[in-house]
Amino acid sequence: MTIAQAIERVLAGYIADGLVSNAEQVNHGLCEDFAEDVCCLISGAKAWWDDELAGDDSFGRHKVIRFRGMYYDSQCPEGRRDWRKLIRGI
């Protein structure tokens, strides 16, 4: 299973369970659980808080997945090289 497939699988489960209706909703309160659930499916993936990556709390509170030098969340199964692009949606 690829990380993109794991993200899609976990998202589909959240939708089926009625927790969210789309990927954006995950990133408004369920990002920690989501990241941890994905990491359980992908060996070597690790969940990080944005402030851990930044070294300060200037970004807010969002948990992202790091895997093989790329960063992911529910809205970005293809990943980004720069984790800040997940937070800001750029």
C-alpha positions as CSV (number, residue, x, y, z in Angstrom):
1,M,0.0,0.0,0.0
2,T,1.3,3.5,-0.9
3,I,1.0,6.4,1.5
4,A,-1.6,8.0,-0.8
5,Q,-3.6,4.8,-0.7
6,A,-3.4,4.8,3.1
7,I,-4.6,8.4,3.3
8,E,-7.5,7.6,1.0
9,R,-8.4,4.5,3.0
10,V,-8.4,6.3,6.4
11,L,-10.3,9.2,4.9
12,A,-12.9,6.8,3.5
13,G,-13.2,5.2,6.9
14,Y,-13.8,8.6,8.6
15,I,-16.5,9.4,6.0
16,A,-18.1,6.0,6.3
17,D,-18.2,6.4,10.1
18,G,-19.8,9.8,9.8
19,L,-16.9,11.7,11.4
20,V,-16.4,14.0,8.4
21,S,-17.9,14.4,4.9
22,N,-14.7,15.5,3.2
23,A,-10.9,15.8,3.6
24,E,-11.0,19.4,4.6
25,Q,-13.0,18.7,7.7
26,V,-10.4,16.3,8.9
27,N,-8.0,19.2,9.2
28,H,-10.4,21.1,11.5
29,G,-10.0,19.0,14.7
30,L,-9.2,15.4,13.6
31,C,-5.8,15.9,12.1
32,E,-4.0,14.3,15.1
33,D,-6.1,11.1,15.0
34,F,-5.9,11.0,11.2
35,A,-2.1,11.3,11.1
36,E,-1.7,8.6,13.7
37,D,-4.1,6.3,11.9
38,V,-2.2,6.7,8.6
39,C,1.1,6.1,10.4
40,C,-0.3,2.8,11.7
41,L,-0.7,1.6,8.1
42,I,2.7,2.8,6.7
43,S,5.9,1.6,8.2
44,G,8.4,4.4,8.6
45,A,5.7,7.2,8.5
46,K,5.8,9.5,11.5
47,A,3.3,12.2,12.7
48,W,4.6,15.6,13.6
49,W,3.0,18.7,15.0
50,D,3.7,21.8,12.9
51,D,5.3,23.5,15.9
52,E,7.7,20.6,16.3
53,L,8.8,21.1,12.7
54,A,9.0,24.9,13.0
55,G,10.7,25.0,16.4
56,D,8.1,27.4,17.7
57,D,4.3,27.8,17.8
58,S,3.9,30.4,15.1
59,F,2.0,28.1,12.8
60,G,-0.9,27.0,14.9
61,R,-1.7,23.4,15.7
62,H,-1.8,21.0,12.8
63,K,-0.4,17.4,12.7
64,V,1.1,16.2,9.5
65,I,2.7,13.0,8.3
66,R,6.3,12.8,7.3
67,F,7.4,9.9,5.1
68,R,10.5,9.6,2.9
69,G,11.2,13.3,2.9
70,M,7.7,14.4,2.0
71,Y,4.8,15.7,4.2
72,Y,1.1,14.7,3.9
73,D,-2.3,15.4,5.4
74,S,-5.9,14.5,4.6
75,Q,-6.0,17.1,1.8
76,C,-2.7,16.2,0.3
77,P,-2.2,12.5,-0.4
78,E,0.3,13.3,-3.1
79,G,2.5,15.0,-0.5
80,R,4.6,18.2,-0.4
81,R,8.3,18.7,0.1
82,D,7.7,21.7,2.3
83,W,5.3,21.0,5.2
84,R,4.4,24.7,5.4
85,K,2.5,24.3,2.1
86,L,0.1,21.9,3.8
87,I,-0.6,24.4,6.6
88,R,-1.1,27.4,4.3
89,G,-2.7,25.5,1.4
90,I,-0.2,26.8,-1.1
